[in-house]
Every structure is written in structure tokens, then in C-alpha cells.
Amino acid sequence: MEKETIKQFIFEVIETLIGSFIMAIAVSFFLLPNELSAGGFSGIATIMYYIFEIPMGTTILLLNIPLFIIATFKIGKMFFVKSIIGTISISVFIDVLDKFPPLTGDKILACVYGGILSGIGTALILRAHSSTGGSDLTSVIIKQYKPMFREGKLITIIDFIIVLLNIIFLGKIEIGLYSAIAIYLMGKVIDILFEGIYFTKLLFIISDKSEEISNSIKINAKRGVTAFYGKGMYTNEEKLILMCAIGRSDLSQVKTIIKKIDQNAFIIITNSREVLGMGFKGQ
């Protein structure tokens, strides 16, 4: 058990380093050269960089000290160690990569690719139960008190506040608008990588021919169907409600199957973020 814990810790440290490097690429090659910010303490560090010419890596490291003290007592020593590694590594990576020329001077390309890469790097770090400080560490601490909040949403809110500070201190509204795009993309990428990109369709079918519809879906669409009893409060009738999870490509076929059997069938179609199990992801 102890060996497994050590292996897991090493794997998470490696994932933290990879995530930190990807974030550093986003900052050094896309965001910082174009005066853009993906929020977090890098956003505050950008202000310090352009006003006082203080290296970004150094500023990020100093700003994170109070958060690390809180995190150590609230979250644990393992998280503290990984977060220290993450914060130091991203600070070093940014200061090293900052010496290379940027990949683009186009602000639209910079905010798009900078936001996406920041999201990928942040998601890897959060998945490793680690942090590079700043908004992601703040979001982890907040989740200890409010576990229902999503990391992507928390980070986005915090980062938007920091971008407002960038606008106030640097006096460039256009830069803030571009930065907002980068932050939005970053939050979306984090949520996608955490919650999955395997969107499926979830169907609820109410029909007098539920048995026939269920059999036809199983035979022709090769999808399972679950039935549960419900009562129409308007008609006061009890009916079987069919529930069926299908891939997006199956939707047209399944709708055709249902309508062919019962033109009056009541169908509710909704998106499902992720489905695990037989016939879907993980099987």
C-alpha cells in the first residue's frame, strides 16, 4: 500500500510539472508578450512586470506564500508539497521561456491559444490534486468549504476580478477584453477535461406502445432501455416512462423508430455530459 502511495505521488508530481510547463508556454509565448492575462497571480504579476519590471516568476512565488500557509493546515502536507513543486516549477519555466521570442503578436491568436493551453495545464495540475498557487489554489481552498462549486467556474470568477485590476492599473480596456476571452476559454477547457467531452443524448419517452418501442430500440439501435412507472398529473393516468442513453449519431435513428411505432409519443431529449458503463465510455 505504501509503494502504491509513493507511485501515485510520483505520477502526480510528474503531471504537475507537465501542467506547469504547458501553462508557462501559454504565458511566455502567447499572453505576456501581448500584455494579456489569463488571470490568477500571473495577472497580478503582469501588472508588476509592466509597471515595476519585476520578473513574473518571482512575483508569483511571493504572492503564493500566504495561500500555501492556509492550504497546509486545511488540505494536507501532500498537497502542500506538490503545490510547492508546481509553483516553483511554473515560476522557473516562465522566467526561462520569457527569454525566447513570442510565437505571435496577434492578440486574437494569443488569447485563443493562450487560454486553451492555460486550461489544459491547469486541468492537469488540478487532476493531480496539486496547484501552482493563485486562482487554482484559491479555488481548491474554497471547495473545501463549498464542495458543490466547479473548479472551472471558481477559477473563471477569480480571474475575471484580476483582469479588472489589469484594466485599472494598465489602463487598456481592449487588453482586458482580449484577456476575458482567454479566461473564458481556459474555464471551458478545464470543465471539458474534468467532466469529459463524451456528450450523449438522454431520451425520456412516454407512449402507450412503450413495450414495442423498447424492443425496437434494443434490436435496431442496439441500445438499452430502462422503464419506470410514472403518473400523468393532467390525465391522472399511470404509464411506463422509458429512459434511453444514446450517442449523438444514434439520435435520428431512434427518433425514427419511435415515430414509426407511435406518432403521438411524447419525447424529451436532453444532453448528458458523460455516460459510463456498457456501450459507452469505460467499456
Secondary structure, DSSP 8 states (H G I E B T S, - for coil): -HHHHHHHHHHHHHHHHHHHHHHHHIIIIIIGGGT---SHHHHHHHHHHHHH---HHHHHHHHHHHHHHHHHHHT-HHHHHHHHHHHHHHHHHHHHHTTS--S---HHHHHHHHHHHHHHHHHHHHHTT---SHHHHHHHHHHHH-TTS-HHHHHHHHHHHHHHHHHHHH--HHHHHHHHHHHHHHHHHHHHHHH-S--EEEEEEE-TTHHHHHHHIIIII----EEEEEEETTTTEEEEEEEEEE-GGGHHHHHHHHHHH-TT-EEEEEEES--BSTTSBT-
